[in-house]
Amino acid sequence: MYQNEISKEEVAALELIQYEGPIRVIDSMETFEEEIEQIEREQILGFDTETRPSFKKGKVYPTSLIQISSLEKAWILRVNRFGYPKRIAIGRNPPEDRTGLTGRPEKTSGRFPV
C-alpha cells in the first residue's frame, strides 16, 4: 500500500541525497539507438518529463526532455533536439506500476508520439 500524500514536515525530515552514478545525455537518434536496448532491459525505471513553462492560459509547449533512470544509470533524452523516438518499451511492468517524480502513477503505454 502506498501513502497518497506526504507533508512538508515529512519531506523536510528526509535525508538529502545526490545521485552519483553515470548519466548519459541522448541528443541524437544515433545515441538513442546505442542506449535503448539497455533501457528496455531494466526491470526498475523511473521517469519524468520537462516542458517549458507557459504563463498564458491555453499556451502549451512541447516536451523538451525525458529523464529515465534505473538503479545504476540515468539517461536524459533531449527530444527537443532529435524528436520523439518511435517507440520506447519501458520496463516489464504494466503501465499502472510506473511512477514519475510526482508520486502519482504515470498513465502511459511506454510509447511516445512520433
C-alpha contacts under 8 A as a table, 3 or more apart, distances in Angstrom:
res1	aa1	res2	aa2	distance
3	Q	6	I	7.38
6	I	10	E	6.22
6	I	11	V	6.87
7	S	10	E	5.15
7	S	11	V	6.37
8	K	11	V	5.09
8	K	12	A	6.11
9	E	12	A	5.03
9	E	13	A	6.24
10	E	13	A	5.14
10	E	14	L	6.61
11	V	14	L	5.39
21	G	72	E	6.42
21	G	73	K	5.89
21	G	74	A	7.53
22	P	72	E	7.52
22	P	73	K	5.26
22	P	74	A	6.39
23	I	73	K	6.03
23	I	74	A	4.68
23	I	75	W	5.60
23	I	76	I	7.35
24	R	73	K	7.82
24	R	74	A	6.27
24	R	75	W	4.77
24	R	76	I	6.26
25	V	75	W	5.85
25	V	76	I	4.77
25	V	77	L	6.28
25	V	78	R	7.40
26	I	29	M	7.86
26	I	31	T	5.59
26	I	32	F	5.83
26	I	75	W	6.92
26	I	76	I	5.81
26	I	77	L	4.77
26	I	78	R	6.04
27	D	31	T	6.79
27	D	32	F	7.62
27	D	77	L	6.29
27	D	78	R	5.10
27	D	79	V	7.16
27	D	81	R	6.00
27	D	82	F	6.21
28	S	31	T	5.31
28	S	32	F	6.31
28	S	78	R	7.94
28	S	81	R	7.06
28	S	82	F	5.26
29	M	32	F	4.88
29	M	33	E	6.16
29	M	82	F	6.27
29	M	85	P	7.49
30	E	33	E	5.18
30	E	34	E	6.44
31	T	34	E	5.06
31	T	35	E	6.50
32	F	35	E	5.28
32	F	36	I	5.86
32	F	77	L	7.84
33	E	36	I	5.51
33	E	37	E	7.66
34	E	37	E	7.40
35	E	38	Q	5.63
35	E	39	I	6.45
36	I	39	I	4.98
36	I	40	E	6.06
36	I	88	I	7.47
37	E	40	E	5.15
37	E	41	R	6.27
38	Q	41	R	5.21
38	Q	42	E	6.66
39	I	42	E	5.55
39	I	90	I	7.07
39	I	91	G	7.77
40	E	88	I	7.39
40	E	89	A	5.85
40	E	90	I	5.44
40	E	91	G	5.73
41	R	91	G	6.73
42	E	45	L	6.66
42	E	70	S	6.77
42	E	90	I	7.93
42	E	91	G	5.79
43	Q	91	G	5.37
43	Q	92	R	6.32
43	Q	93	N	7.87
44	I	70	S	5.91
44	I	71	L	7.19
44	I	91	G	6.49
45	L	68	I	6.67
45	L	69	S	5.48
45	L	70	S	4.71
45	L	71	L	7.52
45	L	90	I	7.48
45	L	91	G	6.62
45	L	98	R	7.64
46	G	68	I	5.72
46	G	69	S	5.25
46	G	70	S	6.50
46	G	98	R	7.05
46	G	99	T	6.30
46	G	100	G	6.09
46	G	101	L	7.86
47	F	66	I	7.16
47	F	67	Q	5.30
47	F	68	I	4.39
47	F	69	S	6.32
47	F	99	T	7.11
47	F	100	G	5.20
47	F	101	L	7.20
48	D	66	I	5.99
48	D	67	Q	5.23
48	D	68	I	6.80
48	D	100	G	5.14
48	D	101	L	6.12
49	T	63	T	6.73
49	T	64	S	7.61
49	T	65	L	5.61
49	T	66	I	4.51
49	T	67	Q	5.97
50	E	63	T	5.96
50	E	64	S	5.88
50	E	65	L	5.08
50	E	66	I	6.51
50	E	67	Q	7.99
51	T	61	Y	6.57
51	T	62	P	6.33
51	T	63	T	4.55
51	T	64	S	5.38
51	T	65	L	6.99
52	R	61	Y	6.07
52	R	62	P	7.53
52	R	63	T	7.34
52	R	64	S	7.19
53	P	61	Y	7.40
54	S	57	K	7.73
54	S	59	K	6.07
54	S	60	V	6.35
54	S	61	Y	7.13
55	F	59	K	7.59
56	K	59	K	5.53
62	P	80	N	8.00
63	T	66	I	7.59
63	T	79	V	7.25
63	T	80	N	7.09
64	S	78	R	6.11
64	S	79	V	5.45
64	S	80	N	4.55
65	L	76	I	6.67
65	L	77	L	5.51
65	L	78	R	4.77
65	L	79	V	5.63
65	L	80	N	6.82
66	I	76	I	5.98
66	I	77	L	5.00
66	I	78	R	6.72
66	I	79	V	7.06
67	Q	74	A	7.39
67	Q	75	W	5.89
67	Q	76	I	4.74
67	Q	77	L	6.24
68	I	74	A	5.79
68	I	75	W	5.16
68	I	76	I	6.51
68	I	77	L	7.93
69	S	72	E	7.70
69	S	73	K	5.81
69	S	74	A	4.05
69	S	75	W	6.03
70	S	73	K	5.35
70	S	74	A	6.19
78	R	81	R	5.57
78	R	82	F	6.86
78	R	83	G	7.96
79	V	82	F	5.19
79	V	83	G	4.58
79	V	84	Y	5.57
80	N	83	G	5.87
83	G	114	V	7.64
84	Y	112	F	6.47
84	Y	113	P	6.51
84	Y	114	V	5.56
85	P	88	I	6.96
85	P	112	F	6.88
85	P	113	P	7.85
85	P	114	V	6.62
86	K	111	R	7.36
86	K	112	F	6.62
86	K	113	P	6.84
86	K	114	V	5.38
87	R	110	G	7.57
87	R	111	R	5.11
87	R	112	F	6.25
88	I	110	G	5.76
88	I	111	R	5.39
88	I	112	F	7.12
89	A	110	G	5.29
89	A	111	R	6.64
90	I	110	G	5.34
93	N	96	E	7.99
93	N	97	D	6.19
93	N	98	R	7.45
94	P	97	D	5.72
94	P	98	R	7.52
95	P	98	R	5.58
95	P	106	E	7.16
95	P	107	K	6.12
95	P	108	T	5.81
95	P	109	S	5.79
95	P	110	G	7.23
96	E	99	T	8.00
96	E	105	P	5.92
96	E	106	E	6.84
96	E	107	K	6.14
96	E	108	T	7.93
97	D	105	P	6.68
98	R	105	P	5.75
98	R	106	E	5.91
98	R	107	K	7.93
99	T	102	T	7.58
99	T	103	G	5.87
99	T	104	R	5.95
99	T	105	P	4.64
99	T	106	E	5.48
100	G	103	G	5.82
100	G	104	R	6.57
100	G	105	P	6.67
100	G	106	E	6.07
101	L	104	R	7.69
108	T	111	R	7.21
